[in-house]
Amino acid sequence: MDRLIRATAADAQIRAFACVTKDTVEEARKRHGLSPVACAALGRLMSGAVMTGAMLKGEKDIVTMQLLGDGPLGKATVTADSRGRVKGYVDNPHVMLPPNSVGKLDVGGAVGHGYLQVIKDMGLKEPYSGQVLLQTGEIAEDLTYYFVTSEQIPSSVGLGVLMDKKDGSVKQSGGFIIQLMPFASEEVLSVLEENIKNLEPVTKMLDDNKTPEEILGCILKGFDIEFNDEMPVKFYCNCSKDRVKKALISVGKKELDDMIADKKPVNVNCHFCNTDYEFNIEELKDLRKKSSL
């Protein structure tokens, strides 16, 4: 089961998150028909977003992350809430690239140069929005840079997606976020930096079937760790035919008249979960009656 854990260490000088998201990312792969490199990119972003969502306080709070790169992947968008539910898509799900210089999936090449944008909707008048230049396009380093630059929180982010070379499915997926609190001592920082420097790659730890607790145990070696809570992680989209109906009503009578005049059913696709909603002529006429414009 996909899940996420929250922990503190060193008398709350460190807060930590770790997750396994294999089934969640596999669901995204199947829904969107993702190529291996597109799946690795979207999967990393989904893991990062679901852990960032777990930092939010309110039940209705959501975080949206967008990779706005100039690479062949196009834009990648992921939304997560504070309850471990996440969804996402990329502009070009079928992008194919040769391996990078170390023989790995070339996520950085697929993403290209550009920006990482993080938008937090916490029920306030305006959502909080932060944007940073992409450092590598490999996502973990970019999210680390975002936390340090936009939120002034010293952080270390590790994200990984391992694809099964036999059938193209997701073999492992997950990651961690480690953050230092403002009152953290230099000694704590020194030990943590040494631990992270000697850490195995995230994909190696996941491939060894390490649990989120074991992953944090490796990163926080030498510290007292307190595991606070855990939550299930799943792919979830809140779209529905009723929500799409409301969107169609809002476009106005003229646009609905044009659709009806075409005498063809209208198909509306949800980008996040790739679900199609079809409306026949009679349904469109009914929506036109309900339109107030």
C-alpha positions as a Markdown table, in Angstrom:
| # | Residue | x | y | z |
|---|---|---|---|---|
| 1 | Met | 0.0 | 0.0 | 0.0 |
| 2 | Asp | 1.2 | 3.5 | -0.9 |
| 3 | Arg | 1.7 | 5.6 | 2.2 |
| 4 | Leu | 3.4 | 8.7 | 3.6 |
| 5 | Ile | 4.9 | 9.2 | 7.0 |
| 6 | Arg | 5.8 | 12.3 | 9.0 |
| 7 | Ala | 8.5 | 12.4 | 11.6 |
| 8 | Thr | 10.7 | 14.7 | 13.7 |
| 9 | Ala | 14.2 | 14.2 | 14.9 |
| 10 | Ala | 16.9 | 15.7 | 17.1 |
| 11 | Asp | 14.3 | 17.2 | 19.5 |
| 12 | Ala | 12.2 | 18.6 | 16.7 |
| 13 | Gln | 15.2 | 20.4 | 15.1 |
| 14 | Ile | 14.5 | 18.3 | 12.0 |
| 15 | Arg | 11.2 | 17.5 | 10.3 |
| 16 | Ala | 11.0 | 14.7 | 7.8 |
| 17 | Phe | 8.7 | 13.1 | 5.3 |
| 18 | Ala | 9.0 | 9.9 | 3.3 |
| 19 | Cys | 6.6 | 8.1 | 1.0 |
| 20 | Val | 6.2 | 5.1 | -1.3 |
| 21 | Thr | 4.0 | 5.9 | -4.3 |
| 22 | Lys | 4.4 | 2.9 | -6.7 |
| 23 | Asp | 0.7 | 2.1 | -7.2 |
| 24 | Thr | -0.2 | 5.8 | -7.4 |
| 25 | Val | 2.4 | 6.5 | -10.2 |
| 26 | Glu | 1.5 | 3.2 | -11.9 |
| 27 | Glu | -2.2 | 4.4 | -12.0 |
| 28 | Ala | -1.0 | 7.7 | -13.6 |
| 29 | Arg | 1.1 | 5.7 | -16.1 |
| 30 | Lys | -1.9 | 3.6 | -17.2 |
| 31 | Arg | -4.3 | 6.5 | -17.4 |
| 32 | His | -2.1 | 8.7 | -19.5 |
| 33 | Gly | -0.1 | 6.0 | -21.4 |
| 34 | Leu | 3.1 | 7.5 | -20.2 |
| 35 | Ser | 6.5 | 6.7 | -21.7 |
| 36 | Pro | 9.2 | 5.6 | -19.2 |
| 37 | Val | 10.8 | 9.1 | -19.1 |
| 38 | Ala | 7.5 | 10.9 | -18.9 |
| 39 | Cys | 6.4 | 8.5 | -16.1 |
| 40 | Ala | 9.7 | 9.1 | -14.2 |
| 41 | Ala | 9.2 | 12.9 | -14.5 |
| 42 | Leu | 5.5 | 12.9 | -13.5 |
| 43 | Gly | 6.1 | 10.3 | -10.7 |
| 44 | Arg | 8.9 | 12.3 | -9.1 |
| 45 | Leu | 6.7 | 15.4 | -9.2 |
| 46 | Met | 3.7 | 13.5 | -7.7 |
| 47 | Ser | 5.9 | 12.2 | -4.8 |
| 48 | Gly | 7.2 | 15.7 | -4.2 |
| 49 | Ala | 3.7 | 17.2 | -4.3 |
| 50 | Val | 2.1 | 14.7 | -2.0 |
| 51 | Met | 4.8 | 15.2 | 0.7 |
| 52 | Thr | 4.4 | 19.0 | 0.3 |
| 53 | Gly | 0.7 | 18.6 | 0.6 |
| 54 | Ala | 1.2 | 16.8 | 3.9 |
| 55 | Met | 2.8 | 20.0 | 5.2 |
| 56 | Leu | -0.5 | 21.8 | 4.8 |
| 57 | Lys | -2.7 | 22.3 | 7.8 |
| 58 | Gly | -6.3 | 22.6 | 6.5 |
| 59 | Glu | -8.4 | 19.6 | 5.3 |
| 60 | Lys | -9.3 | 21.5 | 2.1 |
| 61 | Asp | -5.8 | 23.0 | 1.4 |
| 62 | Ile | -4.2 | 22.0 | -1.8 |
| 63 | Val | -0.8 | 22.4 | -3.5 |
| 64 | Thr | -0.2 | 22.6 | -7.2 |
| 65 | Met | 3.2 | 22.1 | -8.7 |
| 66 | Gln | 4.1 | 22.9 | -12.3 |
| 67 | Leu | 7.2 | 22.2 | -14.3 |
| 68 | Leu | 7.3 | 24.9 | -17.0 |
| 69 | Gly | 10.2 | 23.7 | -19.0 |
| 70 | Asp | 11.2 | 24.1 | -22.7 |
| 71 | Gly | 12.0 | 20.4 | -23.2 |
| 72 | Pro | 10.0 | 17.9 | -25.2 |
| 73 | Leu | 7.9 | 16.8 | -22.2 |
| 74 | Gly | 6.1 | 20.2 | -22.2 |
| 75 | Lys | 4.4 | 21.4 | -19.1 |
| 76 | Ala | 3.9 | 19.0 | -16.2 |
| 77 | Thr | 1.1 | 19.7 | -13.6 |
| 78 | Val | 0.4 | 17.9 | -10.3 |
| 79 | Thr | -2.1 | 18.8 | -7.6 |
| 80 | Ala | -2.1 | 17.2 | -4.1 |
| 81 | Asp | -4.2 | 17.8 | -1.0 |
| 82 | Ser | -3.3 | 17.4 | 2.7 |
| 83 | Arg | -4.8 | 13.9 | 2.8 |
| 84 | Gly | -2.4 | 12.1 | 0.5 |
| 85 | Arg | -4.5 | 12.4 | -2.6 |
| 86 | Val | -2.7 | 13.4 | -5.8 |
| 87 | Lys | -3.3 | 13.7 | -9.5 |
| 88 | Gly | -1.3 | 15.0 | -12.5 |
| 89 | Tyr | -0.5 | 15.0 | -16.2 |
| 90 | Val | 2.1 | 16.1 | -18.7 |
| 91 | Asp | 1.7 | 17.8 | -22.1 |
| 92 | Asn | 3.5 | 15.1 | -24.0 |
| 93 | Pro | 3.0 | 11.7 | -22.3 |
| 94 | His | 4.7 | 9.8 | -25.1 |
| 95 | Val | 8.1 | 11.6 | -25.2 |
| 96 | Met | 11.0 | 9.3 | -25.9 |
| 97 | Leu | 14.7 | 10.2 | -25.3 |
| 98 | Pro | 17.9 | 8.1 | -25.2 |
| 99 | Pro | 19.4 | 7.5 | -21.7 |
| 100 | Asn | 21.5 | 10.3 | -20.2 |
| 101 | Ser | 25.3 | 10.2 | -19.8 |
| 102 | Val | 25.1 | 7.8 | -16.8 |
| 103 | Gly | 22.6 | 5.4 | -18.5 |
| 104 | Lys | 19.5 | 6.7 | -16.6 |
| 105 | Leu | 16.2 | 8.0 | -17.9 |
| 106 | Asp | 16.9 | 11.5 | -19.0 |
| 107 | Val | 14.3 | 13.4 | -17.0 |
| 108 | Gly | 16.3 | 16.6 | -17.1 |
| 109 | Gly | 16.5 | 16.5 | -20.9 |
| 110 | Ala | 12.8 | 15.9 | -21.1 |
| 111 | Val | 12.0 | 18.8 | -18.8 |
| 112 | Gly | 14.6 | 21.2 | -20.2 |
| 113 | His | 15.2 | 24.8 | -18.9 |
| 114 | Gly | 12.5 | 26.9 | -17.3 |
| 115 | Tyr | 10.7 | 27.2 | -14.0 |
| 116 | Leu | 9.2 | 25.3 | -11.1 |
| 117 | Gln | 6.0 | 27.0 | -9.9 |
| 118 | Val | 4.4 | 26.0 | -6.5 |
| 119 | Ile | 0.9 | 27.3 | -5.7 |
| 120 | Lys | -0.6 | 26.7 | -2.3 |
| 121 | Asp | -4.4 | 27.3 | -1.9 |
| 122 | Met | -5.0 | 27.5 | 1.8 |
| 123 | Gly | -8.5 | 29.1 | 1.7 |
| 124 | Leu | -7.1 | 32.7 | 2.0 |
| 125 | Lys | -8.1 | 35.6 | -0.2 |
| 126 | Glu | -5.1 | 34.9 | -2.6 |
| 127 | Pro | -3.2 | 31.6 | -2.9 |
| 128 | Tyr | 0.5 | 31.6 | -2.1 |
| 129 | Ser | 2.6 | 31.3 | -5.2 |
| 130 | Gly | 6.4 | 30.8 | -5.5 |
| 131 | Gln | 8.5 | 30.3 | -8.7 |
| 132 | Val | 12.1 | 29.4 | -9.1 |
| 133 | Leu | 14.4 | 28.7 | -12.0 |
| 134 | Leu | 14.9 | 25.0 | -12.7 |
| 135 | Gln | 18.4 | 24.0 | -11.6 |
| 136 | Thr | 18.7 | 20.6 | -13.3 |
| 137 | Gly | 15.2 | 19.6 | -14.4 |
| 138 | Glu | 15.6 | 16.4 | -12.4 |
| 139 | Ile | 13.0 | 17.7 | -10.0 |
| 140 | Ala | 14.4 | 16.7 | -6.6 |
| 141 | Glu | 17.2 | 19.3 | -6.8 |
| 142 | Asp | 14.7 | 21.9 | -8.2 |
| 143 | Leu | 12.3 | 21.3 | -5.3 |
| 144 | Thr | 15.2 | 21.6 | -2.8 |
| 145 | Tyr | 16.1 | 24.9 | -4.4 |
| 146 | Tyr | 12.5 | 26.0 | -4.2 |
| 147 | Phe | 12.3 | 25.4 | -0.4 |
| 148 | Val | 15.5 | 27.2 | 0.3 |
| 149 | Thr | 14.9 | 30.1 | -2.0 |
| 150 | Ser | 11.1 | 30.7 | -1.8 |
| 151 | Glu | 10.3 | 29.5 | 1.7 |
| 152 | Gln | 13.7 | 30.0 | 3.3 |
| 153 | Ile | 13.7 | 26.5 | 4.7 |
| 154 | Pro | 17.0 | 24.5 | 4.4 |
| 155 | Ser | 15.9 | 21.3 | 2.9 |
| 156 | Ser | 17.0 | 18.1 | 1.2 |
| 157 | Val | 14.7 | 16.3 | -1.3 |
| 158 | Gly | 15.2 | 12.9 | -2.8 |
| 159 | Leu | 12.8 | 11.5 | -5.4 |
| 160 | Gly | 13.0 | 8.4 | -7.5 |
| 161 | Val | 10.9 | 6.3 | -10.0 |
| 162 | Leu | 12.2 | 2.9 | -11.1 |
| 163 | Met | 10.7 | 1.5 | -14.3 |
| 164 | Asp | 10.4 | -2.2 | -15.0 |
| 165 | Lys | 12.4 | -2.8 | -18.2 |
| 166 | Lys | 10.4 | -5.9 | -19.1 |
| 167 | Asp | 6.8 | -4.5 | -19.3 |
| 168 | Gly | 7.3 | -0.7 | -18.8 |
| 169 | Ser | 5.4 | -0.6 | -15.6 |
| 170 | Val | 6.4 | 1.2 | -12.4 |
| 171 | Lys | 8.6 | -1.0 | -10.3 |
| 172 | Gln | 9.2 | 1.4 | -7.4 |
| 173 | Ser | 8.5 | 5.1 | -6.7 |
| 174 | Gly | 8.8 | 7.3 | -3.7 |
| 175 | Gly | 11.1 | 9.8 | -1.9 |
| 176 | Phe | 11.8 | 12.0 | 1.1 |
| 177 | Ile | 11.9 | 15.6 | 2.2 |
| 178 | Ile | 14.2 | 16.6 | 5.1 |
| 179 | Gln | 13.9 | 20.1 | 6.6 |
| 180 | Leu | 15.9 | 22.0 | 9.2 |
| 181 | Met | 14.0 | 24.2 | 11.7 |
| 182 | Pro | 15.3 | 27.7 | 12.3 |
| 183 | Phe | 16.7 | 26.7 | 15.8 |
| 184 | Ala | 18.7 | 23.7 | 14.5 |
| 185 | Ser | 22.2 | 23.6 | 15.8 |
| 186 | Glu | 25.4 | 23.5 | 13.7 |
| 187 | Glu | 26.1 | 20.0 | 15.1 |
| 188 | Val | 22.8 | 18.7 | 13.9 |
| 189 | Leu | 23.4 | 20.3 | 10.5 |
| 190 | Ser | 26.9 | 18.7 | 10.3 |
| 191 | Val | 25.7 | 15.2 | 11.1 |
| 192 | Leu | 22.7 | 15.5 | 8.7 |
| 193 | Glu | 24.9 | 16.7 | 5.8 |
| 194 | Glu | 27.3 | 13.8 | 6.3 |
| 195 | Asn | 24.4 | 11.3 | 6.4 |
| 196 | Ile | 23.0 | 12.7 | 3.1 |
| 197 | Lys | 26.4 | 12.7 | 1.5 |
| 198 | Asn | 26.7 | 9.0 | 2.1 |
| 199 | Leu | 23.1 | 8.1 | 1.3 |
| 200 | Glu | 22.3 | 5.5 | -1.4 |
| 201 | Pro | 20.2 | 6.7 | -4.3 |
| 202 | Val | 16.5 | 6.8 | -3.6 |
| 203 | Thr | 15.8 | 4.2 | -6.4 |
| 204 | Lys | 18.3 | 1.8 | -4.8 |
| 205 | Met | 16.7 | 2.1 | -1.4 |
| 206 | Leu | 13.2 | 1.6 | -2.9 |
| 207 | Asp | 14.5 | -1.3 | -5.0 |
| 208 | Asp | 15.8 | -2.9 | -1.7 |
| 209 | Asn | 12.2 | -2.6 | -0.5 |
| 210 | Lys | 13.0 | -0.2 | 2.3 |
| 211 | Thr | 10.0 | 1.2 | 4.0 |
| 212 | Pro | 9.5 | 5.0 | 4.5 |
| 213 | Glu | 10.6 | 4.4 | 8.2 |
| 214 | Glu | 13.8 | 2.7 | 7.0 |
| 215 | Ile | 14.5 | 5.4 | 4.5 |
| 216 | Leu | 14.3 | 8.1 | 7.2 |
| 217 | Gly | 16.3 | 5.8 | 9.5 |
| 218 | Cys | 19.2 | 5.9 | 7.0 |
| 219 | Ile | 19.0 | 9.7 | 6.5 |
| 220 | Leu | 18.6 | 10.5 | 10.2 |
| 221 | Lys | 21.1 | 8.0 | 11.5 |
| 222 | Gly | 22.5 | 9.1 | 14.9 |
| 223 | Phe | 19.4 | 11.1 | 15.8 |
| 224 | Asp | 16.4 | 10.2 | 18.0 |
| 225 | Ile | 13.5 | 9.9 | 15.5 |
| 226 | Glu | 9.8 | 10.3 | 16.5 |
| 227 | Phe | 7.4 | 9.0 | 13.9 |
| 228 | Asn | 4.3 | 11.3 | 14.2 |
| 229 | Asp | 1.7 | 9.8 | 11.9 |
| 230 | Glu | 1.1 | 8.2 | 8.5 |
| 231 | Met | -1.5 | 8.5 | 5.8 |
| 232 | Pro | -2.4 | 6.5 | 2.7 |
| 233 | Val | -1.4 | 7.9 | -0.7 |
| 234 | Lys | -3.5 | 7.4 | -3.8 |
| 235 | Phe | -4.2 | 8.8 | -7.2 |
| 236 | Tyr | -7.5 | 10.7 | -6.9 |
| 237 | Cys | -9.3 | 13.1 | -9.3 |
| 238 | Asn | -12.5 | 14.9 | -8.2 |
| 239 | Cys | -13.8 | 15.4 | -11.7 |
| 240 | Ser | -17.4 | 14.2 | -12.4 |
| 241 | Lys | -20.0 | 14.6 | -15.1 |
| 242 | Asp | -21.8 | 17.1 | -12.9 |
| 243 | Arg | -18.7 | 19.3 | -12.6 |
| 244 | Val | -18.3 | 19.2 | -16.4 |
| 245 | Lys | -21.9 | 20.1 | -16.8 |
| 246 | Lys | -21.4 | 23.2 | -14.7 |
| 247 | Ala | -18.4 | 24.1 | -16.7 |
| 248 | Leu | -20.3 | 23.8 | -20.0 |
| 249 | Ile | -23.2 | 25.8 | -18.6 |
| 250 | Ser | -20.8 | 28.6 | -17.7 |
| 251 | Val | -19.5 | 28.9 | -21.3 |
| 252 | Gly | -22.8 | 30.6 | -22.3 |
| 253 | Lys | -25.7 | 30.2 | -24.7 |
| 254 | Lys | -23.9 | 31.2 | -27.9 |
| 255 | Glu | -21.2 | 28.5 | -27.5 |
| 256 | Leu | -23.8 | 25.9 | -26.5 |
| 257 | Asp | -25.8 | 26.9 | -29.6 |
| 258 | Asp | -22.7 | 26.4 | -31.8 |
| 259 | Met | -22.2 | 22.9 | -30.3 |
| 260 | Ile | -25.9 | 22.0 | -30.8 |
| 261 | Ala | -25.7 | 23.3 | -34.4 |
| 262 | Asp | -22.9 | 20.9 | -35.2 |
| 263 | Lys | -25.3 | 18.0 | -34.5 |
| 264 | Lys | -22.5 | 15.9 | -33.0 |
| 265 | Pro | -22.0 | 14.7 | -29.4 |
| 266 | Val | -19.4 | 16.8 | -27.5 |
| 267 | Asn | -16.6 | 15.1 | -25.7 |
| 268 | Val | -14.9 | 16.7 | -22.8 |
| 269 | Asn | -11.6 | 15.3 | -21.4 |
| 270 | Cys | -10.2 | 15.8 | -17.9 |
| 271 | His | -6.5 | 16.4 | -18.3 |
| 272 | Phe | -5.7 | 15.2 | -14.8 |
| 273 | Cys | -7.2 | 11.7 | -15.0 |
| 274 | Asn | -7.8 | 11.3 | -18.8 |
| 275 | Thr | -11.5 | 10.5 | -18.3 |
| 276 | Asp | -13.8 | 11.4 | -21.2 |
| 277 | Tyr | -17.3 | 12.8 | -20.6 |
| 278 | Glu | -19.7 | 12.7 | -23.6 |
| 279 | Phe | -22.8 | 14.9 | -24.0 |
| 280 | Asn | -25.4 | 14.1 | -26.7 |
| 281 | Ile | -27.5 | 16.7 | -28.4 |
| 282 | Glu | -30.4 | 16.4 | -25.9 |
| 283 | Glu | -28.0 | 16.9 | -23.0 |
| 284 | Leu | -26.6 | 20.0 | -24.6 |
| 285 | Lys | -30.1 | 21.4 | -25.2 |
| 286 | Asp | -30.9 | 20.8 | -21.5 |
| 287 | Leu | -27.7 | 22.6 | -20.5 |
| 288 | Arg | -28.5 | 25.5 | -22.8 |
| 289 | Lys | -31.9 | 25.9 | -21.0 |
| 290 | Lys | -30.0 | 26.1 | -17.7 |
| 291 | Ser | -27.5 | 28.7 | -19.0 |
| 292 | Ser | -28.1 | 32.2 | -17.7 |
| 293 | Leu | -26.0 | 33.9 | -20.3 |
